[in-house]
Amino acid sequence: MTKLSFPSHPLLLGFDQLERLVERTARAGTDGYPPFNIEVTGQHSFRITLALAGFREEDLSITIEKRQLLVRGQQQESDKDARVFLHRGIAARQFQRAFALADGVEVAQARLENGLLHIDLTRNEPEEHVQTVTITRG
């Protein structure tokens, strides 16, 4: 008996994009840095909050590439050599955190507040309509 792979199952026509999403998610780093929350803020809205102590707006970039939200950060330390730490517990490394966006999900806004980066997302619900397909003789 042959086992069908996920996207080739006969009832999942056009869902090959989902396999790519699963692969991309599996490849995404499970580093855990920076920590983040995802919360529901309304019926069609969400918020991603990343804890970014020590990062400034100019240290961060937010892009959307192929339905993937990418948050990147790299601190610019101009006085790197002048500082001497007895203990360094606040991470100052660069990072990249990726979030897969479903169709219809858009970024509404992003703001940095008290060391937390808030990214607000909205989901546009498609209008439901019935389509009739005509049958022609052939």
Contact map, one row per residue, 1 for C-alpha under 8 A:
111000000000000000000000000000000000000000000000000000000000000000000000000000000000000000000000000000000000000000000000000000000000000000
111100000000000000000000000000000000000000000000000000000000000000000000000000000000000000000000000000000000000000000000000000000000000000
111110000000000000000000000000000000000000000000000000000000000000000000000000000000000000000000000000000000000000000000000000000000000000
011111011000000000000000000000000000000000000000000000000000000000000000000000000000000000000000000000000000000000000000000000000000000000
001111111000000000000000000000000000000000000000000000000000000000000000000000000000000000000000000000000000000000000000000000000000000000
000111111001000000100000000000000000000000000000000000000000000000000000000000000000000000000000000000000000000000000000000000000000000000
000011111001111101100000000000000000000000000000000000000000000000000000000000000000000000000000000000000000000000000000000000000000000000
000111111101100100000000000000000000000000000000000000000000000000000000000000000000000000000000000000000000000000000000000000000000000000
000111111111100000000000000000000000000000000000000000000000000000000000000000000000000000000000000000000000000000000000000000000000000000
000000011111100000000000000000000000000000000000000000000000000000000000000000000000000000000000000000000000000000000000000000000000000000
000000001111100000000000000000000000000000000000000000000000000000000000000000000000000000000000000000000000000000000000000000000000000000
000001111111111000000000000000000000000000000000000000000000000000000000000000000000000000000000000000000000000000000000000000000000000000
000000111111111100000000000000000000000000000000000000000000000000000000000000000000000000000000000000000000000000000000000000000000000000
000000100001111110000000000000000000000000000000000000000000000000000000000000000000000000000000000000000000000000000000000000000000000000
000000100001111111100000000000000000000000000000000000000000000000000000000000000000000000000000000000000000000000000000000000000000000000
000000110000111111110000000000000000000000000000000000000000000000000000000000000000000000000000000000000000000000000000000000000000000000
000000000000011111111000000000000000000000000000000000000000000000000000000000000000000000000000000000000000000000000000000000000000000000
000000100000001111111100000000000000000000000000000000000000000000000000000000000000000000000000000000000000000000000000000000000000000000
000001100000001111111110000000000000000000000000000000000000000000000000000000000000000000000000000000000000000000000000000000000000000000
000000000000000111111111000000000000000000000000000000000000000000000000000000000000000000000000000000000000000000000000000000000000000000
000000000000000011111111100000000000000000000000000000000000000000000000000000000000000000000000000100000000000000000000000000000000000000
000000000000000001111111110000000000000000000000000000000000000000000000000000000000000000000000000000000000000000000000000000000000000000
000000000000000000111111111000000000000000000000000000000000000000000000000000000000000000000000000000000000000000000000000000000000000000
000000000000000000011111111100000000000000000000000000000000000000000000000000000000000000000000000000000000000000000000000000000000000000
000000000000000000001111111100000000000000000000000000000000000000000000000000000000000000000000000100000000000000000000000000000000000000
000000000000000000000111111110000000000000000000000000000000000000000000000000000000000000000000000000000000000000000000000000000000000000
000000000000000000000011111110000000000000000000000000000000000000000000000000000000000000000000000000000000000000000000000000000000000000
000000000000000000000001111111000000000000000000000000000000000000000000000000000000000000000000110000000000000000000000000000000000000000
000000000000000000000000011111110000000000000000000000000000000000000000000000000000000000000000100000000000000000000000000000000000000000
000000000000000000000000000111110000000000000000000000000000000000000000000000000000000000000000000000000000000000000000000000000000000000
000000000000000000000000000011111000000000000000000000000000000000000000000000000000000000000000000000000000000000000000000000000000000000
000000000000000000000000000011111110000000000000000000000000000000000000000000000000000000000000000000000000000000000000000000000000000000
000000000000000000000000000000111110000000000000000000000000000000000000000000000000000000000010000000000000000000000000000000000000000000
000000000000000000000000000000011111000000000000011100000000000000000000000000000000000000000010100000000000000000000000000000000000000000
000000000000000000000000000000011111100000000000011000000000000000000000000000000000000000000000000000000000000000000000000000000000000000
000000000000000000000000000000000111110000000001111000000000000000000000000000000000000000000000000000000000000000000000000000000000000000
000000000000000000000000000000000011111000000011110000000000000000000000000000000000000000000000000000000000000000000000000000000000000000
000000000000000000000000000000000001111100000111100000000000000000000000000000000000000000000000000000000000000000000000000000000000000000
000000000000000000000000000000000000111110000111000000000000000000000000000000000000000000000000000000000000000000000000000000000000000000
000000000000000000000000000000000000011111101110000000000000000000000000000000000000000000000000000000000000000000000000000000000000000000
000000000000000000000000000000000000001111111110000000000000000000000000000000000000000000000000000000000000000000000000000000000000000000
000000000000000000000000000000000000000111111100000000000000000000000000000000000000000000000000000000000000000000000000000000000000000000
000000000000000000000000000000000000000111111000000000000000000000000000000000000000000000000000000000000000000000000000000000000000000000
000000000000000000000000000000000000000011111100000000000000000000000000000000000000000000000000000000000000000000000000011110000000000000
000000000000000000000000000000000000000111111110000000000000000000000000000000000000000000000000000000000000000000000001111000000000000000
000000000000000000000000000000000000011111011111000000000000000000000000000000000000000000000000000000000000000000000001110000000000000000
000000000000000000000000000000000000111110001111100000000000000000000000000000000000000000000000000000000000000000000111100000000000000000
000000000000000000000000000000000001111000000111110000000000000000000000000000000000000000000000000000000000000000001111100000000000000000
000000000000000000000000000000000001110000000011111000000000000000000000000000000000000000000000000000000000000000011110000000000000000000
000000000000000000000000000000000111100000000001111100000000000000000000000000000000000000000000000000000000000000011100000000000000000000
000000000000000000000000000000000111000000000000111110000000000000000000000000000000000000000000000000000000000000111000000000000000000000
000000000000000000000000000000000100000000000000011111100000000000000000000000000000000000000000000000000000000000111000000000000000000000
000000000000000000000000000000000000000000000000001111100000000000000000000000000000000001000000000000000000000000110000000000000000000000
000000000000000000000000000000000000000000000000000111110000000000000000000000000000000001010000000000000000000000100000000000000000000000
000000000000000000000000000000000000000000000000000111111011000000000000111000000000000000000000000000000000000000100000000000000000000000
000000000000000000000000000000000000000000000000000001111111000000000000001000000000000000000000000000000000000100000000000000000000000000
000000000000000000000000000000000000000000000000000000111111000000000000000000000000000000000000000000000000000100000000000000000000000000
000000000000000000000000000000000000000000000000000000011111100000000000000000000000000000000000000000000000000000000000000000000000000000
000000000000000000000000000000000000000000000000000000111111100000000000111100000000000000000000000000000000000000000000000000000000000000
000000000000000000000000000000000000000000000000000000111111110000000011110000000000000000000000000000000000000000000000000000000000000000
000000000000000000000000000000000000000000000000000000000111111000000011100000000000000000000000000000000000000000000000000000000000000000
000000000000000000000000000000000000000000000000000000000001111100001111000000000000000000000000000000000000000000000000000000000000000000
000000000000000000000000000000000000000000000000000000000000111110001110000000000000000000000000000000000000000000000000000000000000000000
000000000000000000000000000000000000000000000000000000000000011111111100000000000000000000000000000000000000000000000000000000000000000000
000000000000000000000000000000000000000000000000000000000000001111111100000000000000000000000000000000000000000000000000000000000000000000
000000000000000000000000000000000000000000000000000000000000000111110000000000000000000000000000000000000000000000000000000000000000000000
000000000000000000000000000000000000000000000000000000000000000111111000000000000000000000000000000111100000000000000000000000000000000000
000000000000000000000000000000000000000000000000000000000000000111111100000000000000000000000000011110000000000000000000000000000000000000
000000000000000000000000000000000000000000000000000000000000011110111110000000000000000000000000011110000000000000000000000000000000000000
000000000000000000000000000000000000000000000000000000000000011110011111000000000000000000000001111000000000000000000000000000000000000000
000000000000000000000000000000000000000000000000000000000001111000001111100000000000000000000001110000000000000000000000000000000000000000
000000000000000000000000000000000000000000000000000000000001110000000111110000000000000000000111100000000000000000000000000000000000000000
000000000000000000000000000000000000000000000000000000100011100000000011111000000000000000000111000000000000000000000000000000000000000000
000000000000000000000000000000000000000000000000000000100011000000000001111100000000000000011110000000000000000000000000000000000000000000
000000000000000000000000000000000000000000000000000000110010000000000000111110000000000000011100000000000000000000000000000000000000000000
000000000000000000000000000000000000000000000000000000000010000000000000011111000000000000000000000000000000000000000000000000000000000000
000000000000000000000000000000000000000000000000000000000000000000000000001111110000000000000000000000000000000000000000000000000000000000
000000000000000000000000000000000000000000000000000000000000000000000000000111110000000000000000000000000000000000000000000000000000000000
000000000000000000000000000000000000000000000000000000000000000000000000000011111110000000000000000000000000000000000000000000000000000000
000000000000000000000000000000000000000000000000000000000000000000000000000011111110000000000000000000000000000000000000000000000000000000
000000000000000000000000000000000000000000000000000000000000000000000000000000111111000000000000000000000000000000000000000000000000000000
000000000000000000000000000000000000000000000000000000000000000000000000000000111111000000000000000000000000000000000000000000000000000000
000000000000000000000000000000000000000000000000000000000000000000000000000000111111100000000000000000000000000000000000000000000000000000
000000000000000000000000000000000000000000000000000000000000000000000000000000001111110000000000000000000000000000000000000000000000000000
000000000000000000000000000000000000000000000000000000000000000000000000000000000011111100000000000000000000000000000000000000000000000000
000000000000000000000000000000000000000000000000000000000000000000000000000000000001111100000000000000000000000000000000000000000000000000
000000000000000000000000000000000000000000000000000000000000000000000000000000000000111110000000000000000000000000000000000000000000000000
000000000000000000000000000000000000000000000000000000000000000000000000000000000000111111100000000000000000000000000000000000000000000000
000000000000000000000000000000000000000000000000000000000000000000000000000000000000001111100000000000000000000000000000000000000000000000
000000000000000000000000000000000000000000000000000011000000000000000000000000000000000111110000000000000000000000000000000000000000000000
000000000000000000000000000000000000000000000000000000000000000000000000000000000000000111111000000000000000000000000000000000000000000000
000000000000000000000000000000000000000000000000000001000000000000000000011000000000000001111100000000000000000000000000000000000000000000
000000000000000000000000000000000000000000000000000000000000000000000000011000000000000000111110000000000000000000000000000000000000000000
000000000000000000000000000000000000000000000000000000000000000000000001111000000000000000011111000000000000000000000000000000000000000000
000000000000000000000000000000001100000000000000000000000000000000000001110000000000000000001111100000000000000000000000000000000000000000
000000000000000000000000000000000000000000000000000000000000000000000111100000000000000000000111110000000000000000000000000000000000000000
000000000000000000000000000110000100000000000000000000000000000000000111000000000000000000000011111000000000000000000000000000000000000000
000000000000000000000000000100000000000000000000000000000000000000011110000000000000000000000001111100000000000000000000000000000000000000
000000000000000000000000000000000000000000000000000000000000000000011100000000000000000000000000111110000000000000000000000000000000000000
000000000000000000001000100000000000000000000000000000000000000000111000000000000000000000000000011111000000000000000000000000000000000000
000000000000000000000000000000000000000000000000000000000000000000111000000000000000000000000000001111101100000000000000000000000000000000
000000000000000000000000000000000000000000000000000000000000000000100000000000000000000000000000000111111000000000000000000000000000000000
000000000000000000000000000000000000000000000000000000000000000000100000000000000000000000000000000011111000000000000000000000000000000000
000000000000000000000000000000000000000000000000000000000000000000000000000000000000000000000000000001111100000000000000001111000000000000
000000000000000000000000000000000000000000000000000000000000000000000000000000000000000000000000000011111110000000000000111100000000000000
000000000000000000000000000000000000000000000000000000000000000000000000000000000000000000000000000010011111000000000000111100000000000000
000000000000000000000000000000000000000000000000000000000000000000000000000000000000000000000000000000001111110000000011110000000000000000
000000000000000000000000000000000000000000000000000000000000000000000000000000000000000000000000000000000111110000000011110000000000000000
000000000000000000000000000000000000000000000000000000000000000000000000000000000000000000000000000000000011111000000011100000000000000000
000000000000000000000000000000000000000000000000000000000000000000000000000000000000000000000000000000000011111100001111000000000000000000
000000000000000000000000000000000000000000000000000000000000000000000000000000000000000000000000000000000000111110001110000000000000000000
000000000000000000000000000000000000000000000000000000011000000000000000000000000000000000000000000000000000011111111100000000000000000000
000000000000000000000000000000000000000000000000000000000000000000000000000000000000000000000000000000000000001111111100000000000000000000
000000000000000000000000000000000000000000000000000000000000000000000000000000000000000000000000000000000000000111110000000000000000000000
000000000000000000000000000000000000000000000000001111100000000000000000000000000000000000000000000000000000000111111000000000000000000000
000000000000000000000000000000000000000000000000111110000000000000000000000000000000000000000000000000000000000111111100000000000000000000
000000000000000000000000000000000000000000000001111100000000000000000000000000000000000000000000000000000000011110111110000000000000000000
000000000000000000000000000000000000000000000011110000000000000000000000000000000000000000000000000000000000011110011111000000000000000000
000000000000000000000000000000000000000000000011100000000000000000000000000000000000000000000000000000000011111000001111100000000000000000
000000000000000000000000000000000000000000001111000000000000000000000000000000000000000000000000000000000011110000000111110000000000000000
000000000000000000000000000000000000000000001111000000000000000000000000000000000000000000000000000000001111100000000011111000000000000000
000000000000000000000000000000000000000000011100000000000000000000000000000000000000000000000000000000001111000000000001111100000000000000
000000000000000000000000000000000000000000011000000000000000000000000000000000000000000000000000000000011100000000000000111110000000000000
000000000000000000000000000000000000000000010000000000000000000000000000000000000000000000000000000000011100000000000000011111000000000000
000000000000000000000000000000000000000000010000000000000000000000000000000000000000000000000000000000010000000000000000001111100000000000
000000000000000000000000000000000000000000000000000000000000000000000000000000000000000000000000000000010000000000000000000111110000000000
000000000000000000000000000000000000000000000000000000000000000000000000000000000000000000000000000000000000000000000000000011111000000000
000000000000000000000000000000000000000000000000000000000000000000000000000000000000000000000000000000000000000000000000000001111100000000
000000000000000000000000000000000000000000000000000000000000000000000000000000000000000000000000000000000000000000000000000000111110000000
000000000000000000000000000000000000000000000000000000000000000000000000000000000000000000000000000000000000000000000000000000011111000000
000000000000000000000000000000000000000000000000000000000000000000000000000000000000000000000000000000000000000000000000000000001111100000
000000000000000000000000000000000000000000000000000000000000000000000000000000000000000000000000000000000000000000000000000000000111110000
000000000000000000000000000000000000000000000000000000000000000000000000000000000000000000000000000000000000000000000000000000000011111000
000000000000000000000000000000000000000000000000000000000000000000000000000000000000000000000000000000000000000000000000000000000001111100
000000000000000000000000000000000000000000000000000000000000000000000000000000000000000000000000000000000000000000000000000000000000111110
000000000000000000000000000000000000000000000000000000000000000000000000000000000000000000000000000000000000000000000000000000000000011111
000000000000000000000000000000000000000000000000000000000000000000000000000000000000000000000000000000000000000000000000000000000000001111
000000000000000000000000000000000000000000000000000000000000000000000000000000000000000000000000000000000000000000000000000000000000000111
